[in-house]
Amino acid sequence: MVDRCVCVDVTFAALKRLHREEALDFQGLVDRTGCCTGCAGCEPYIRLTLKTGRTCFPVLTATEAAAAMRPPGRRPRR
């Protein structure tokens, strides 16, 4: 299960709390914590945390990760 940005060792639960308490969006979380500035592998998980409120995920497939990165309402190209 994936529950944190391993590059800076910050949990998705902590990011969710910052999002809620300080009204930080994705970029605000990056600026405040440094998450997604190492390997950036946590980005789809953090975006899912912000979208769903979940803080622990199974490892995403490439398709699932790509879907998490798309802006809301946008469909994949065919």
C-alpha positions, 0 to 999 in steps of 0.5 A: 500500500502507498500512504506517503511521499517517500522522497520527503517522508510526508504521509497523505494523511498529513497532506490531507490535514494541511489541505483542509486546515490551511486551504492548500491546493495541490501546488500549495502542498508542494510548496509547503512540504516539498512533496512531488519534488523528488521522483514525483511518483506520489503525484497521482496519489496526492491528487487522488487524496485531494479528490477522494479523501483517501490516504492509503492506496494500492499501487496504481497501474499506469492507466490509473495513474494517468487518469489521476493526473487528468483535470476533472471532466477531461477524458483520455485521448483515443 
